[in-house]
């Protein structure tokens, strides 16, 4: 059997937390993966690469505190806000965008997850 070192990574902990809080079916639907795929991953029997599952889990479930909104948001929303074009048509969105440009949570250029 191939040693699965991903089980100690943050994304796997997030996945397990979601599965124990919800059901595997709900989590599979949220991630747009089959229940079988998730079952194979959590039971160390998945033979393929887990990088796409990891990216999806982090995008949907990883959370970060947004200093501008003063609330916790999912990382995918943070990335979308920080890496989008300047919204010159909307003053409120422009304030958010400007705050994102100097935020310590802003992802590095090219990082999308």
Backbone bond lengths (Angstrom), bond angles and torsions (degrees), N, CA, C in turn:
res aa  C-N    CA-C-N  psi(-1)  N-CA   C-N-CA  omega(-1)  CA-C   N-CA-C  phi
1 X - - - 1.452 - - 1.525 109.35 -
2 X 1.325 117.01 139.81 1.458 122.41 178.80 1.526 108.75 -73.82
3 X 1.327 115.75 133.62 1.467 120.84 177.68 1.529 109.05 -69.50
4 X 1.311 117.30 127.00 1.457 122.16 -178.79 1.525 109.38 -101.49
5 X 1.324 116.90 97.73 1.455 121.00 -177.49 1.526 113.08 -81.15
6 X 1.329 117.87 -8.60 1.463 120.61 -178.76 1.526 113.14 -68.76
7 X 1.318 117.16 -15.14 1.462 120.00 -174.07 1.524 113.26 -67.39
8 X 1.325 117.92 -14.17 1.463 120.57 177.56 1.530 111.71 -101.42
9 X 1.318 117.47 3.78 1.460 121.22 -178.02 1.526 111.39 -86.37
10 X 1.339 115.11 158.07 1.458 121.94 -177.12 1.526 112.49 -58.41
11 X 1.315 117.29 -41.90 1.459 119.18 -175.92 1.520 111.35 -63.95
12 X 1.340 116.79 -34.95 1.460 120.13 -179.86 1.529 109.93 -68.81
13 X 1.330 116.71 -39.35 1.469 120.34 176.29 1.526 110.59 -62.05
14 X 1.340 116.49 -42.56 1.465 120.16 177.15 1.527 111.44 -61.43
15 X 1.318 115.78 -42.97 1.463 121.00 178.75 1.525 110.67 -61.15
16 X 1.314 116.84 -48.19 1.467 120.65 -179.33 1.529 111.42 -62.70
17 X 1.318 116.56 -39.90 1.471 120.39 178.66 1.527 110.43 -61.86
18 X 1.329 116.33 -43.17 1.462 120.06 179.22 1.527 111.57 -65.17
19 X 1.323 116.49 -40.58 1.468 120.58 -179.39 1.523 110.89 -66.81
20 X 1.331 117.90 -37.62 1.469 119.61 178.96 1.528 111.56 -75.12
21 X 1.335 117.16 -28.72 1.464 120.69 178.81 1.526 111.27 -78.05
22 X 1.313 115.22 -40.84 1.466 121.40 -178.77 1.530 106.73 -109.49
23 X 1.298 116.82 -147.64 1.467 120.53 171.84 1.526 108.04 -117.32
24 X 1.320 116.01 162.41 1.456 119.36 179.03 1.527 110.59 -62.41
25 X 1.319 117.48 -36.25 1.467 121.41 179.12 1.534 110.66 -62.04
26 X 1.322 117.59 -45.07 1.469 121.40 -179.83 1.525 110.39 -63.33
27 X 1.325 116.64 -46.11 1.466 121.15 179.67 1.527 110.27 -63.55
28 X 1.318 117.27 -42.65 1.470 120.98 178.41 1.527 110.42 -59.78
29 X 1.318 116.71 -42.85 1.466 120.49 178.35 1.524 111.23 -64.71
30 X 1.333 117.17 -42.72 1.466 121.03 179.52 1.528 111.70 -62.86
31 X 1.325 116.20 -36.82 1.466 120.80 -178.99 1.524 112.63 -86.40
32 X 1.325 116.01 -11.03 1.467 122.14 -176.29 1.533 111.46 63.64
33 X 1.326 115.04 39.88 1.462 122.69 174.13 1.517 107.51 -123.96
34 X 1.314 116.47 161.63 1.458 119.39 178.74 1.528 110.03 -77.55
35 X 1.311 114.31 154.77 1.464 120.84 175.42 1.530 109.78 -60.62
36 X 1.314 116.21 -35.70 1.468 121.45 179.16 1.523 111.23 -62.11
37 X 1.327 116.93 -44.35 1.466 120.61 179.00 1.521 110.58 -59.44
38 X 1.322 117.05 -47.24 1.468 120.08 179.70 1.520 111.10 -63.49
39 X 1.313 116.99 -40.15 1.459 120.69 178.57 1.525 111.17 -61.48
40 X 1.322 116.62 -44.25 1.466 120.35 178.12 1.525 111.15 -62.50
41 X 1.321 116.86 -39.98 1.469 120.40 -179.90 1.517 110.97 -65.16
42 X 1.326 117.66 -48.08 1.466 118.59 -176.24 1.527 112.73 -72.53
43 X 1.323 117.17 -18.79 1.467 120.64 177.59 1.529 113.36 -99.91
44 X 1.329 117.01 14.32 1.473 123.85 177.14 1.525 113.71 61.51
45 X 1.296 118.23 27.72 1.463 120.49 -177.78 1.526 112.64 -112.96
46 X 1.322 117.09 1.82 1.458 120.74 -179.13 1.516 109.19 -75.08
47 X 1.327 117.41 123.29 1.469 122.38 -174.92 1.527 113.05 -89.35
48 X 1.318 117.33 -19.42 1.465 120.20 -176.64 1.518 112.67 -86.25
49 X 1.320 114.46 -176.95 1.460 120.84 176.32 1.526 108.79 -74.39
50 X 1.301 115.97 145.72 1.464 120.23 179.71 1.522 112.15 -105.09
51 X 1.327 118.26 7.39 1.460 120.27 -174.66 1.530 113.49 -62.68
52 X 1.317 117.78 -37.72 1.471 119.55 179.15 1.525 111.58 -71.24
53 X 1.315 116.35 -38.13 1.471 119.88 176.28 1.524 108.61 -64.80
54 X 1.335 116.46 -45.10 1.469 121.47 177.85 1.527 110.62 -55.40
55 X 1.322 116.89 -49.13 1.462 120.74 -178.72 1.521 111.75 -60.60
56 X 1.321 116.15 -40.08 1.467 120.82 -179.46 1.530 111.01 -68.64
57 X 1.330 116.80 -42.94 1.469 121.38 178.71 1.523 109.96 -60.87
58 X 1.323 116.97 -47.13 1.464 120.53 -179.37 1.521 111.52 -65.22
59 X 1.317 117.22 -39.70 1.464 120.44 -179.56 1.523 112.01 -65.22
60 X 1.323 116.53 -35.89 1.463 119.80 -175.34 1.529 112.98 -91.50
61 X 1.330 117.39 -38.16 1.459 119.53 -171.65 1.527 115.87 -108.66
62 X 1.337 118.44 -20.69 1.465 119.38 179.46 1.525 108.28 -69.57
63 X 1.310 116.92 135.32 1.454 121.23 -176.31 1.521 110.68 -121.24
64 X 1.321 114.97 153.08 1.456 121.84 179.74 1.529 107.68 -142.47
65 X 1.326 116.71 148.74 1.464 120.29 177.15 1.520 108.80 -82.95
66 X 1.320 116.81 123.83 1.463 122.34 177.57 1.526 107.80 -91.40
67 X 1.350 117.64 111.77 1.463 119.48 -179.14 1.530 113.06 -64.64
68 X 1.317 117.60 -31.20 1.466 120.15 -179.05 1.531 110.96 -70.54
69 X 1.318 116.96 -44.53 1.468 121.17 179.67 1.527 111.87 -84.37
70 X 1.326 115.86 -15.18 1.464 123.04 -175.54 1.528 111.63 53.87
71 X 1.325 114.43 46.24 1.462 120.62 176.49 1.520 109.81 -153.82
72 X 1.304 115.52 166.15 1.459 121.53 178.58 1.527 108.32 -86.11
73 X 1.345 115.64 131.58 1.461 121.21 177.77 1.525 108.52 -128.97
74 X 1.319 116.95 160.55 1.465 119.63 177.21 1.524 108.66 -73.67
75 X 1.312 115.83 150.24 1.457 121.31 -175.44 1.524 111.98 -60.67
76 X 1.320 118.10 -33.88 1.468 119.83 -179.86 1.530 111.24 -63.47
77 X 1.332 117.27 -35.78 1.465 120.55 176.66 1.522 110.13 -68.65
78 X 1.331 116.68 -41.20 1.460 121.72 177.52 1.530 110.43 -58.56
79 X 1.311 116.33 -48.41 1.470 121.34 -179.79 1.525 110.24 -62.00
80 X 1.325 117.33 -43.68 1.464 120.91 -179.33 1.526 111.19 -62.10
81 X 1.327 116.78 -43.73 1.462 120.48 179.86 1.527 111.67 -66.13
82 X 1.325 116.43 -42.82 1.464 121.09 -174.31 1.520 113.66 -75.37
83 X 1.312 117.45 -28.84 1.467 119.79 -174.06 1.527 113.58 -105.29
84 X 1.321 117.15 2.23 1.465 119.61 179.46 1.532 110.41 -76.80
85 X 1.313 115.28 168.03 1.464 120.67 174.25 1.522 108.63 -70.95
86 X 1.317 116.24 155.44 1.466 120.47 179.20 1.529 109.80 -61.89
87 X 1.345 117.37 124.62 1.471 120.91 -178.53 1.535 111.12 -83.34
88 X 1.302 116.99 77.66 1.466 121.98 -173.82 1.529 113.56 -66.51
89 X 1.298 118.41 -12.23 1.462 122.99 -177.77 1.528 113.68 -86.50
90 X 1.338 117.87 -10.43 1.459 120.72 -172.97 1.532 110.27 -137.90
91 X 1.339 118.65 111.51 1.467 121.34 -176.84 1.536 114.23 -60.24
92 X 1.325 118.04 -37.27 1.466 120.20 179.70 1.522 111.51 -68.69
93 X 1.322 116.11 -42.62 1.465 119.62 177.29 1.527 110.82 -67.04
94 X 1.331 116.84 -32.40 1.462 120.71 177.73 1.531 110.42 -66.49
95 X 1.325 117.81 -38.86 1.472 120.84 175.63 1.525 110.28 -60.09
96 X 1.321 116.22 -45.50 1.464 120.95 178.71 1.525 109.95 -61.33
97 X 1.319 117.37 -47.20 1.460 122.22 -178.05 1.527 110.83 -60.56
98 X 1.330 116.78 -43.99 1.477 120.20 178.93 1.522 111.02 -63.14
99 X 1.318 116.72 -41.79 1.470 120.26 177.47 1.525 110.08 -61.64
100 X 1.323 116.69 -39.06 1.469 120.88 179.82 1.528 111.99 -64.32
101 X 1.312 117.26 -33.03 1.461 120.46 -176.11 1.524 112.52 -67.04
102 X 1.343 117.78 -24.58 1.470 120.49 178.30 1.530 112.83 -112.85
103 X 1.305 116.02 11.01 1.467 121.02 -177.97 1.533 111.30 -75.61
104 X 1.333 117.64 138.36 1.467 120.28 176.72 1.534 113.03 -67.21
105 X 1.322 118.05 -18.24 1.467 121.55 178.64 1.522 113.03 -85.52
106 X 1.337 117.32 -7.34 1.466 120.24 -176.87 1.525 110.00 -59.23
107 X 1.338 116.23 129.78 1.470 119.34 178.98 1.522 110.70 -68.03
108 X 1.320 115.04 154.67 1.466 120.68 176.80 1.521 109.24 -63.75
109 X 1.318 116.61 155.34 1.470 121.61 177.55 1.521 110.23 -54.01
110 X 1.302 116.36 131.76 1.458 120.66 177.86 1.512 113.53 88.55
111 X 1.318 118.32 -16.57 1.469 121.32 179.17 1.511 108.14 -80.33
112 X 1.317 117.02 121.87 1.461 121.26 -176.06 1.519 113.37 -118.13
113 X 1.316 119.24 13.08 1.463 119.01 177.49 1.450 110.99 -147.23
